[in-house]
């Protein structure tokens, strides 16, 4: 028996092929490569309610191998036609979203963090390759034998070694991609205890870099930010590139600091009074605000091996909030009650800034919600599918909302 305040809860898939609202018939969503006759409940689950801007458009079963690990949501390419799935020790699966298209497996042990469910891989803006990193490690323990090295993983299965990212203060130990052009936040000399042999990190350093060219755009030592003196680790990053091409990065540090860095300026602490090890968040489209999820969950006992436990204890509070990135001021909050164990997925904000996609508890367990970024109210909801860790996103033109997990992807048209 275990006691837990937060456990990911996955609803079980569901839906119907079509239905009517009032006198207006709603077209059935298209099923693409989802074989069998048991998809009705999934289709019903994914119908947004009430009637609003979201219309369930397609349910697609992608050709990612069924045995592929489900620790990370799959990542859809910007053009919508390709997908990669990260498998840590298993490697990287890269291929078409449609069955019968080309596919390739990078059958190597690749760096990723299972605890935070983050992996240093991202699509290029033109969907021609995945940018990521590799390093030699000990087997099976996984201790690093060398710094991270940027690579391109091309659609034909070839790999292109990019220039080394070098800093005098230590090896490249962490990288978080910003957009899809090769820009990134990098950390040098921060993971000495993960090496074999271990080494001391004397001057941990953060840097904004261009990995395509192997250049450091701006760097600062962690010790030059006094408020980070008692912070042990960088645990989460969100980023945007503004209309002038400048990088904006928001970081959370454990045990409890938020750091904002705008390219060309000095990083500074944002006075947000709380944080958690797994606090999902995302920038607004103009990088002026940050959408923060609060992991609202019921509490109580979680039983294993068939033991009987009392029901979870419902908890009420903040589900999500929008804060100003310069001052930390709360712009709006979305509150509710969690009756089951739950944990928030990383939210998404549409490129036009009008809508956001979040996961949230509701009376049926867990839901995905379309929210107004101006007011923070829920516009529509649908049941959260139980396919694995959920990835939420919007198309570049803000006309589609996308939910992807496991080998399944659902798309929703966004009307006016």
C-alpha positions as a Markdown table, in Angstrom:
| # | Residue | x | y | z |
|---|---|---|---|---|
| 1 | Unk | 0.0 | 0.0 | 0.0 |
| 2 | Unk | 1.3 | 3.5 | -0.9 |
| 3 | Unk | 0.2 | 7.0 | 0.1 |
| 4 | Unk | 0.2 | 9.4 | -2.8 |
| 5 | Unk | -1.0 | 13.0 | -3.4 |
| 6 | Unk | -0.7 | 12.7 | -7.1 |
| 7 | Unk | -0.9 | 9.8 | -9.6 |
| 8 | Unk | -1.5 | 10.1 | -13.3 |
| 9 | Unk | -5.0 | 8.9 | -14.1 |
| 10 | Unk | -5.9 | 7.9 | -17.6 |
| 11 | Unk | -9.5 | 7.7 | -18.7 |
| 12 | Unk | -10.5 | 4.8 | -20.9 |
| 13 | Unk | -11.1 | 5.7 | -24.6 |
| 14 | Unk | -14.4 | 6.1 | -26.1 |
| 15 | Unk | -16.9 | 7.7 | -28.9 |
| 16 | Unk | -19.5 | 7.5 | -31.4 |
| 17 | Unk | -19.3 | 8.0 | -35.2 |
| 18 | Unk | -21.7 | 10.9 | -35.2 |
| 19 | Unk | -24.6 | 12.5 | -33.4 |
| 20 | Unk | -27.0 | 15.5 | -33.7 |
| 21 | Unk | -27.2 | 18.7 | -31.6 |
| 22 | Unk | -30.6 | 20.2 | -31.9 |
| 23 | Unk | -31.6 | 20.0 | -35.5 |
| 24 | Unk | -28.0 | 20.3 | -36.9 |
| 25 | Unk | -26.2 | 17.1 | -37.7 |
| 26 | Unk | -22.6 | 16.8 | -36.9 |
| 27 | Unk | -20.4 | 14.9 | -39.3 |
| 28 | Unk | -18.7 | 11.8 | -38.0 |
| 29 | Unk | -15.0 | 12.1 | -37.5 |
| 30 | Unk | -12.8 | 10.3 | -40.0 |
| 31 | Unk | -11.1 | 7.1 | -38.7 |
| 32 | Unk | -7.7 | 6.6 | -40.4 |
| 33 | Unk | -6.0 | 3.3 | -40.1 |
| 34 | Unk | -7.8 | 2.5 | -36.8 |
| 35 | Unk | -8.9 | -1.0 | -37.6 |
| 36 | Unk | -11.5 | -3.1 | -35.7 |
| 37 | Unk | -15.0 | -2.4 | -34.5 |
| 38 | Unk | -14.3 | -1.3 | -30.9 |
| 39 | Unk | -13.5 | 2.4 | -31.5 |
| 40 | Unk | -17.0 | 3.6 | -30.8 |
| 41 | Unk | -16.4 | 4.4 | -27.1 |
| 42 | Unk | -13.2 | 6.3 | -28.0 |
| 43 | Unk | -15.0 | 8.4 | -30.6 |
| 44 | Unk | -17.7 | 9.3 | -28.1 |
| 45 | Unk | -15.2 | 10.2 | -25.5 |
| 46 | Unk | -13.4 | 12.7 | -27.8 |
| 47 | Unk | -16.5 | 14.6 | -28.8 |
| 48 | Unk | -16.1 | 18.2 | -27.3 |
| 49 | Unk | -19.0 | 19.6 | -25.2 |
| 50 | Unk | -20.8 | 21.9 | -25.3 |
| 51 | Unk | -21.0 | 22.8 | -29.0 |
| 52 | Unk | -18.3 | 25.4 | -29.7 |
| 53 | Unk | -15.2 | 26.2 | -31.8 |
| 54 | Unk | -13.8 | 22.6 | -31.6 |
| 55 | Unk | -15.1 | 20.0 | -34.0 |
| 56 | Unk | -13.7 | 16.5 | -33.8 |
| 57 | Unk | -12.1 | 15.9 | -37.2 |
| 58 | Unk | -10.0 | 12.8 | -37.4 |
| 59 | Unk | -8.8 | 9.8 | -35.3 |
| 60 | Unk | -5.6 | 8.5 | -36.7 |
| 61 | Unk | -3.7 | 5.3 | -35.6 |
| 62 | Unk | 0.0 | 5.9 | -36.4 |
| 63 | Unk | 2.4 | 3.2 | -37.4 |
| 64 | Unk | 4.6 | 3.6 | -34.3 |
| 65 | Unk | 5.4 | 0.0 | -33.2 |
| 66 | Unk | 3.1 | -1.3 | -30.5 |
| 67 | Unk | 6.0 | -2.4 | -28.4 |
| 68 | Unk | 7.6 | 1.1 | -28.4 |
| 69 | Unk | 7.9 | 2.6 | -24.9 |
| 70 | Unk | 5.1 | 4.9 | -23.7 |
| 71 | Unk | 7.0 | 7.2 | -21.3 |
| 72 | Unk | 6.9 | 10.2 | -23.7 |
| 73 | Unk | 4.2 | 11.4 | -26.0 |
| 74 | Unk | 4.9 | 11.2 | -29.7 |
| 75 | Unk | 6.0 | 14.4 | -31.5 |
| 76 | Unk | 4.3 | 15.5 | -34.6 |
| 77 | Unk | 6.3 | 17.4 | -37.3 |
| 78 | Unk | 5.3 | 21.0 | -38.2 |
| 79 | Unk | 3.9 | 19.9 | -41.6 |
| 80 | Unk | 1.7 | 17.3 | -39.8 |
| 81 | Unk | 2.9 | 14.4 | -42.0 |
| 82 | Unk | 5.7 | 12.9 | -39.8 |
| 83 | Unk | 6.1 | 11.7 | -36.2 |
| 84 | Unk | 8.9 | 10.6 | -34.0 |
| 85 | Unk | 8.7 | 8.5 | -30.8 |
| 86 | Unk | 11.4 | 8.5 | -28.2 |
| 87 | Unk | 12.3 | 5.2 | -26.5 |
| 88 | Unk | 15.3 | 6.1 | -24.3 |
| 89 | Unk | 17.4 | 2.9 | -24.3 |
| 90 | Unk | 15.5 | 1.6 | -27.3 |
| 91 | Unk | 16.3 | 4.7 | -29.4 |
| 92 | Unk | 14.2 | 6.9 | -31.7 |
| 93 | Unk | 11.5 | 5.9 | -34.1 |
| 94 | Unk | 11.0 | 8.3 | -37.0 |
| 95 | Unk | 8.5 | 7.9 | -39.8 |
| 96 | Unk | 5.3 | 8.9 | -41.6 |
| 97 | Unk | 2.1 | 9.3 | -39.7 |
| 98 | Unk | 0.4 | 7.1 | -42.4 |
| 99 | Unk | 1.0 | 3.3 | -42.4 |
| 100 | Unk | 3.0 | 2.1 | -45.4 |
| 101 | Unk | 5.2 | 5.2 | -45.4 |
| 102 | Unk | 8.9 | 5.2 | -44.7 |
| 103 | Unk | 10.2 | 4.7 | -41.2 |
| 104 | Unk | 13.5 | 4.5 | -39.5 |
| 105 | Unk | 14.7 | 3.5 | -36.1 |
| 106 | Unk | 17.8 | 5.0 | -34.5 |
| 107 | Unk | 18.7 | 1.9 | -32.5 |
| 108 | Unk | 20.9 | 3.5 | -29.9 |
| 109 | Unk | 20.8 | 4.5 | -26.3 |
| 110 | Unk | 19.8 | 8.2 | -26.4 |
| 111 | Unk | 19.7 | 10.8 | -23.6 |
| 112 | Unk | 16.3 | 11.6 | -21.9 |
| 113 | Unk | 14.8 | 12.1 | -18.5 |
| 114 | Unk | 12.2 | 9.5 | -17.6 |
| 115 | Unk | 11.3 | 11.3 | -14.3 |
| 116 | Unk | 10.4 | 14.6 | -16.0 |
| 117 | Unk | 9.4 | 13.0 | -19.3 |
| 118 | Unk | 11.6 | 15.2 | -21.3 |
| 119 | Unk | 14.0 | 14.3 | -24.1 |
| 120 | Unk | 16.4 | 16.6 | -26.0 |
| 121 | Unk | 14.9 | 16.1 | -29.5 |
| 122 | Unk | 12.8 | 18.4 | -31.7 |
| 123 | Unk | 11.6 | 18.7 | -35.3 |
| 124 | Unk | 13.3 | 21.3 | -37.5 |
| 125 | Unk | 10.9 | 24.0 | -38.7 |
| 126 | Unk | 10.9 | 22.6 | -42.3 |
| 127 | Unk | 10.1 | 19.0 | -41.1 |
| 128 | Unk | 13.2 | 17.6 | -42.9 |
| 129 | Unk | 14.9 | 16.2 | -39.8 |
| 130 | Unk | 14.9 | 15.9 | -36.0 |
| 131 | Unk | 17.6 | 17.8 | -34.1 |
| 132 | Unk | 18.9 | 16.1 | -31.0 |
| 133 | Unk | 22.0 | 14.9 | -29.1 |
| 134 | Unk | 24.0 | 11.8 | -28.6 |
| 135 | Unk | 26.8 | 10.7 | -26.2 |
| 136 | Unk | 28.7 | 7.6 | -25.3 |
| 137 | Unk | 27.6 | 6.0 | -22.0 |
| 138 | Unk | 28.5 | 3.0 | -19.9 |
| 139 | Unk | 26.2 | 0.0 | -20.3 |
| 140 | Unk | 24.0 | -0.9 | -18.5 |
| 141 | Unk | 24.5 | 1.8 | -15.8 |
| 142 | Unk | 24.3 | 4.7 | -18.3 |
| 143 | Unk | 27.1 | 6.9 | -16.8 |
| 144 | Unk | 28.3 | 9.5 | -19.3 |
| 145 | Unk | 31.7 | 9.0 | -20.9 |
| 146 | Unk | 31.7 | 12.2 | -22.9 |
| 147 | Unk | 29.7 | 15.5 | -23.3 |
| 148 | Unk | 26.5 | 15.7 | -25.3 |
| 149 | Unk | 27.0 | 16.2 | -29.1 |
| 150 | Unk | 24.3 | 17.8 | -31.3 |
| 151 | Unk | 23.1 | 15.7 | -34.3 |
| 152 | Unk | 20.6 | 15.8 | -37.0 |
| 153 | Unk | 18.5 | 12.7 | -37.6 |
| 154 | Unk | 17.4 | 12.8 | -41.2 |
| 155 | Unk | 14.3 | 11.2 | -42.8 |
| 156 | Unk | 16.4 | 8.8 | -44.8 |
| 157 | Unk | 17.9 | 7.3 | -41.7 |
| 158 | Unk | 21.3 | 9.1 | -42.0 |
| 159 | Unk | 22.8 | 11.1 | -39.2 |
| 160 | Unk | 24.6 | 14.3 | -39.4 |
| 161 | Unk | 27.1 | 15.3 | -36.7 |
| 162 | Unk | 26.8 | 19.0 | -35.9 |
| 163 | Unk | 29.6 | 21.2 | -34.5 |
| 164 | Unk | 30.6 | 20.6 | -30.9 |
| 165 | Unk | 29.3 | 23.1 | -28.4 |
| 166 | Unk | 32.3 | 24.0 | -26.3 |
| 167 | Unk | 32.6 | 26.1 | -23.2 |
| 168 | Unk | 35.6 | 26.6 | -20.9 |
| 169 | Unk | 33.5 | 26.0 | -17.8 |
| 170 | Unk | 32.7 | 22.4 | -18.5 |
| 171 | Unk | 31.2 | 19.9 | -20.9 |
| 172 | Unk | 27.8 | 20.2 | -22.6 |
| 173 | Unk | 25.5 | 18.4 | -20.1 |
| 174 | Unk | 22.0 | 19.7 | -20.9 |
| 175 | Unk | 20.2 | 21.1 | -23.9 |
| 176 | Unk | 16.6 | 22.4 | -24.4 |
| 177 | Unk | 15.6 | 23.3 | -27.9 |
| 178 | Unk | 14.0 | 26.6 | -28.7 |
| 179 | Unk | 11.9 | 26.5 | -31.8 |
| 180 | Unk | 13.1 | 24.4 | -34.7 |
| 181 | Unk | 16.1 | 26.2 | -36.2 |
| 182 | Unk | 18.8 | 24.9 | -33.9 |
| 183 | Unk | 18.6 | 27.5 | -31.2 |
| 184 | Unk | 18.7 | 26.2 | -27.6 |
| 185 | Unk | 19.3 | 26.8 | -23.9 |
| 186 | Unk | 22.4 | 24.8 | -22.9 |
| 187 | Unk | 24.0 | 24.0 | -19.6 |
| 188 | Unk | 27.7 | 23.3 | -19.3 |
| 189 | Unk | 29.4 | 21.7 | -16.3 |
| 190 | Unk | 26.2 | 20.7 | -14.4 |
| 191 | Unk | 26.2 | 16.9 | -14.3 |
| 192 | Unk | 29.6 | 15.9 | -13.1 |
| 193 | Unk | 28.3 | 13.2 | -10.8 |
| 194 | Unk | 26.7 | 11.5 | -13.9 |
| 195 | Unk | 30.1 | 10.8 | -15.5 |
| 196 | Unk | 32.4 | 7.9 | -15.1 |
| 197 | Unk | 34.8 | 8.9 | -13.6 |
| 198 | Unk | 32.9 | 11.7 | -11.7 |
| 199 | Unk | 34.3 | 15.2 | -11.9 |
| 200 | Unk | 33.5 | 18.4 | -9.9 |
| 201 | Unk | 31.4 | 21.1 | -11.5 |
| 202 | Unk | 33.4 | 24.2 | -10.5 |
| 203 | Unk | 31.6 | 26.8 | -12.5 |
| 204 | Unk | 28.2 | 25.6 | -13.8 |
| 205 | Unk | 27.1 | 27.8 | -16.7 |
| 206 | Unk | 24.0 | 28.5 | -18.7 |
| 207 | Unk | 24.1 | 29.6 | -22.3 |
| 208 | Unk | 21.9 | 30.5 | -25.3 |
| 209 | Unk | 23.4 | 28.7 | -28.3 |
| 210 | Unk | 23.1 | 28.1 | -32.0 |
| 211 | Unk | 23.7 | 24.4 | -32.3 |
| 212 | Unk | 23.6 | 24.3 | -36.1 |
| 213 | Unk | 26.7 | 26.5 | -36.2 |
| 214 | Unk | 28.3 | 25.5 | -32.9 |
| 215 | Unk | 28.2 | 29.0 | -31.5 |
| 216 | Unk | 27.4 | 30.4 | -28.0 |
| 217 | Unk | 25.2 | 33.5 | -28.3 |
| 218 | Unk | 25.2 | 34.5 | -24.6 |
| 219 | Unk | 26.3 | 32.8 | -21.4 |
| 220 | Unk | 26.2 | 33.4 | -17.6 |
| 221 | Unk | 27.6 | 31.4 | -14.7 |
| 222 | Unk | 25.0 | 30.1 | -12.2 |
| 223 | Unk | 26.9 | 31.6 | -9.3 |
| 224 | Unk | 26.4 | 35.1 | -10.9 |
| 225 | Unk | 22.7 | 34.8 | -10.2 |
| 226 | Unk | 22.6 | 35.0 | -6.3 |
| 227 | Unk | 19.1 | 33.7 | -5.9 |
| 228 | Unk | 20.2 | 30.3 | -7.5 |
| 229 | Unk | 22.8 | 29.7 | -4.8 |
| 230 | Unk | 20.6 | 27.2 | -2.9 |
| 231 | Unk | 18.9 | 25.7 | -6.0 |
| 232 | Unk | 20.1 | 22.2 | -6.9 |
| 233 | Unk | 18.9 | 21.5 | -10.4 |
| 234 | Unk | 17.3 | 22.9 | -13.5 |
| 235 | Unk | 14.0 | 20.8 | -13.8 |
| 236 | Unk | 11.8 | 22.3 | -16.5 |
| 237 | Unk | 12.1 | 24.8 | -19.4 |
| 238 | Unk | 9.6 | 26.6 | -21.7 |
| 239 | Unk | 10.7 | 28.9 | -24.6 |
| 240 | Unk | 9.5 | 31.1 | -27.4 |
| 241 | Unk | 11.2 | 33.2 | -30.1 |
| 242 | Unk | 9.6 | 36.7 | -30.4 |
| 243 | Unk | 8.9 | 38.7 | -33.5 |
| 244 | Unk | 12.4 | 40.2 | -33.5 |
| 245 | Unk | 14.0 | 36.7 | -33.3 |
| 246 | Unk | 15.1 | 36.9 | -29.7 |
| 247 | Unk | 15.0 | 33.9 | -27.5 |
| 248 | Unk | 12.8 | 33.9 | -24.3 |
| 249 | Unk | 13.3 | 31.1 | -21.8 |
| 250 | Unk | 11.5 | 30.4 | -18.6 |
| 251 | Unk | 13.1 | 27.9 | -16.2 |
| 252 | Unk | 12.1 | 26.3 | -13.0 |
| 253 | Unk | 14.8 | 25.3 | -10.5 |
| 254 | Unk | 14.5 | 22.9 | -7.6 |
| 255 | Unk | 13.5 | 23.4 | -4.9 |
| 256 | Unk | 11.7 | 26.6 | -5.7 |
| 257 | Unk | 12.8 | 29.4 | -8.1 |
| 258 | Unk | 11.5 | 30.7 | -11.5 |
| 259 | Unk | 14.1 | 32.2 | -13.8 |
| 260 | Unk | 13.4 | 34.3 | -16.9 |
| 261 | Unk | 16.1 | 34.9 | -19.6 |
| 262 | Unk | 15.5 | 37.1 | -22.6 |
| 263 | Unk | 18.3 | 37.1 | -25.1 |
| 264 | Unk | 20.5 | 40.2 | -24.8 |
| 265 | Unk | 19.4 | 40.8 | -21.2 |
| 266 | Unk | 20.5 | 39.3 | -17.9 |
| 267 | Unk | 18.5 | 36.4 | -16.4 |
| 268 | Unk | 16.4 | 37.4 | -13.4 |
| 269 | Unk | 14.1 | 35.6 | -10.9 |
| 270 | Unk | 10.4 | 35.9 | -11.3 |
| 271 | Unk | 8.5 | 36.2 | -8.0 |
| 272 | Unk | 6.2 | 33.2 | -8.3 |
| 273 | Unk | 5.7 | 32.0 | -4.8 |
| 274 | Unk | 5.7 | 28.3 | -5.4 |
| 275 | Unk | 7.0 | 25.6 | -7.7 |
| 276 | Unk | 7.1 | 21.8 | -7.8 |
| 277 | Unk | 9.4 | 19.2 | -9.3 |
| 278 | Unk | 6.9 | 18.5 | -12.0 |
| 279 | Unk | 5.1 | 21.7 | -12.7 |
| 280 | Unk | 4.1 | 21.8 | -16.4 |
| 281 | Unk | 4.0 | 25.3 | -18.0 |
| 282 | Unk | 4.0 | 27.1 | -21.3 |
| 283 | Unk | 4.6 | 30.6 | -22.7 |
| 284 | Unk | 1.8 | 32.6 | -24.2 |
| 285 | Unk | 2.2 | 33.2 | -27.9 |
| 286 | Unk | 3.9 | 36.6 | -27.4 |
| 287 | Unk | 6.0 | 35.4 | -24.4 |
| 288 | Unk | 4.5 | 38.0 | -22.1 |
| 289 | Unk | 2.7 | 35.5 | -19.9 |
| 290 | Unk | 3.2 | 31.9 | -18.7 |
| 291 | Unk | 0.4 | 29.4 | -18.4 |
| 292 | Unk | 1.1 | 27.2 | -15.3 |
| 293 | Unk | -0.6 | 24.0 | -14.3 |
| 294 | Unk | -1.0 | 23.3 | -10.6 |
| 295 | Unk | -1.3 | 19.4 | -10.7 |
| 296 | Unk | -4.6 | 19.5 | -8.7 |
| 297 | Unk | -5.3 | 16.0 | -7.5 |
| 298 | Unk | -7.3 | 14.1 | -4.9 |
| 299 | Unk | -5.3 | 12.7 | -2.0 |
| 300 | Unk | -5.5 | 9.4 | -0.1 |
| 301 | Unk | -4.2 | 5.9 | -0.3 |
| 302 | Unk | -3.2 | 4.0 | -3.5 |
| 303 | Unk | -3.4 | 0.2 | -3.1 |
| 304 | Unk | -1.4 | -2.4 | -4.9 |
| 305 | Unk | -1.7 | -6.1 | -5.5 |
| 306 | Unk | -5.5 | -6.1 | -5.2 |
| 307 | Unk | -5.7 | -4.6 | -1.7 |
| 308 | Unk | -8.7 | -2.5 | -0.9 |
| 309 | Unk | -8.4 | 1.2 | -0.2 |
| 310 | Unk | -10.8 | 3.9 | 0.9 |
| 311 | Unk | -11.9 | 6.2 | -2.0 |
| 312 | Unk | -9.7 | 9.2 | -2.8 |
| 313 | Unk | -10.3 | 12.4 | -0.8 |
| 314 | Unk | -11.5 | 15.2 | -3.2 |
| 315 | Unk | -9.5 | 18.3 | -3.2 |
| 316 | Unk | -10.5 | 21.8 | -4.5 |
| 317 | Unk | -8.2 | 24.5 | -5.6 |
| 318 | Unk | -6.4 | 26.0 | -8.6 |
| 319 | Unk | -6.2 | 23.9 | -11.8 |
| 320 | Unk | -4.3 | 26.5 | -13.9 |
| 321 | Unk | -3.2 | 30.1 | -13.8 |
| 322 | Unk | -1.8 | 32.7 | -16.1 |
| 323 | Unk | 1.0 | 35.0 | -14.8 |
| 324 | Unk | 2.9 | 37.9 | -16.1 |
| 325 | Unk | 6.4 | 36.8 | -16.9 |
| 326 | Unk | 8.0 | 40.2 | -15.8 |
| 327 | Unk | 6.3 | 40.6 | -12.5 |
| 328 | Unk | 4.8 | 37.2 | -11.6 |
| 329 | Unk | 1.4 | 38.9 | -11.2 |
| 330 | Unk | -1.6 | 36.6 | -11.6 |
| 331 | Unk | -3.8 | 37.5 | -14.6 |
| 332 | Unk | -6.4 | 34.8 | -14.0 |
| 333 | Unk | -6.9 | 31.5 | -12.3 |
| 334 | Unk | -9.0 | 28.5 | -13.2 |
| 335 | Unk | -10.3 | 26.5 | -10.2 |
| 336 | Unk | -12.1 | 23.3 | -9.7 |
| 337 | Unk | -12.2 | 20.0 | -7.7 |
| 338 | Unk | -10.3 | 16.8 | -8.3 |
| 339 | Unk | -12.1 | 13.6 | -7.2 |
| 340 | Unk | -9.5 | 11.2 | -8.5 |
| 341 | Unk | -5.7 | 11.1 | -8.5 |
| 342 | Unk | -4.4 | 13.2 | -11.4 |
| 343 | Unk | -1.4 | 15.0 | -12.8 |
| 344 | Unk | -1.3 | 17.8 | -15.3 |
| 345 | Unk | 0.0 | 17.4 | -18.8 |
| 346 | Unk | 2.2 | 20.2 | -20.3 |
| 347 | Unk | -0.3 | 22.8 | -21.7 |
| 348 | Unk | -0.3 | 24.3 | -25.2 |
| 349 | Unk | -1.0 | 27.8 | -26.4 |
| 350 | Unk | -2.2 | 28.4 | -30.0 |
| 351 | Unk | 0.1 | 30.5 | -32.2 |
| 352 | Unk | -2.6 | 33.2 | -32.6 |
| 353 | Unk | -2.8 | 33.5 | -28.8 |
| 354 | Unk | -6.6 | 33.0 | -28.6 |
| 355 | Unk | -6.9 | 29.5 | -27.1 |
| 356 | Unk | -5.0 | 27.1 | -24.8 |
| 357 | Unk | -5.3 | 23.4 | -24.4 |
| 358 | Unk | -4.9 | 21.9 | -20.9 |
| 359 | Unk | -5.6 | 18.7 | -19.0 |
| 360 | Unk | -7.8 | 19.0 | -16.0 |
| 361 | Unk | -9.8 | 17.0 | -13.4 |
| 362 | Unk | -13.6 | 16.9 | -13.8 |
| 363 | Unk | -16.5 | 14.9 | -12.4 |
| 364 | Unk | -15.7 | 11.9 | -14.7 |
| 365 | Unk | -12.1 | 11.7 | -13.8 |
| 366 | Unk | -9.9 | 13.6 | -16.3 |
| 367 | Unk | -10.5 | 15.9 | -19.2 |
| 368 | Unk | -8.9 | 17.9 | -22.0 |
| 369 | Unk | -10.2 | 21.5 | -22.1 |
| 370 | Unk | -10.1 | 24.3 | -24.7 |
| 371 | Unk | -9.7 | 27.5 | -22.7 |
| 372 | Unk | -9.7 | 31.2 | -23.4 |
| 373 | Unk | -6.3 | 32.7 | -23.0 |
| 374 | Unk | -7.8 | 36.1 | -22.3 |
| 375 | Unk | -10.2 | 35.1 | -19.5 |
| 376 | Unk | -9.1 | 31.6 | -18.4 |
| 377 | Unk | -12.6 | 30.1 | -18.7 |
| 378 | Unk | -13.3 | 26.6 | -20.1 |
| 379 | Unk | -14.9 | 26.8 | -23.5 |
| 380 | Unk | -15.2 | 23.1 | -24.3 |
| 381 | Unk | -14.1 | 19.8 | -22.7 |
| 382 | Unk | -13.6 | 16.2 | -23.8 |
| 383 | Unk | -12.6 | 13.1 | -21.9 |
| 384 | Unk | -8.9 | 12.5 | -21.6 |
| 385 | Unk | -8.0 | 9.3 | -23.5 |
| 386 | Unk | -6.0 | 6.6 | -21.9 |
| 387 | Unk | -3.4 | 6.1 | -24.6 |
| 388 | Unk | -0.3 | 7.0 | -22.5 |
| 389 | Unk | 1.4 | 10.4 | -21.7 |
| 390 | Unk | -0.6 | 13.1 | -23.5 |
| 391 | Unk | 0.9 | 15.6 | -25.9 |
| 392 | Unk | -1.1 | 18.7 | -26.6 |
| 393 | Unk | -0.5 | 21.1 | -29.5 |
| 394 | Unk | -1.9 | 23.4 | -32.2 |
| 395 | Unk | -1.2 | 23.6 | -35.9 |
| 396 | Unk | 0.9 | 26.6 | -37.1 |
| 397 | Unk | -2.1 | 28.3 | -38.5 |
| 398 | Unk | -4.1 | 27.8 | -35.3 |
| 399 | Unk | -6.8 | 26.0 | -37.2 |
| 400 | Unk | -6.3 | 22.6 | -35.6 |
| 401 | Unk | -5.9 | 21.3 | -32.0 |
| 402 | Unk | -4.1 | 18.0 | -31.6 |
| 403 | Unk | -3.9 | 15.4 | -29.0 |
| 404 | Unk | -1.3 | 12.6 | -29.4 |
| 405 | Unk | -0.3 | 9.7 | -27.2 |
| 406 | Unk | 0.9 | 6.2 | -27.7 |
| 407 | Unk | 0.2 | 5.3 | -31.3 |
| 408 | Unk | -3.0 | 7.4 | -31.6 |
| 409 | Unk | -3.6 | 11.0 | -32.7 |
| 410 | Unk | -6.9 | 13.0 | -32.6 |
| 411 | Unk | -7.3 | 16.3 | -34.5 |
| 412 | Unk | -10.0 | 18.9 | -34.0 |
| 413 | Unk | -10.9 | 21.8 | -36.3 |
| 414 | Unk | -11.1 | 25.2 | -34.7 |
| 415 | Unk | -13.9 | 27.3 | -36.0 |
| 416 | Unk | -14.7 | 30.9 | -35.3 |
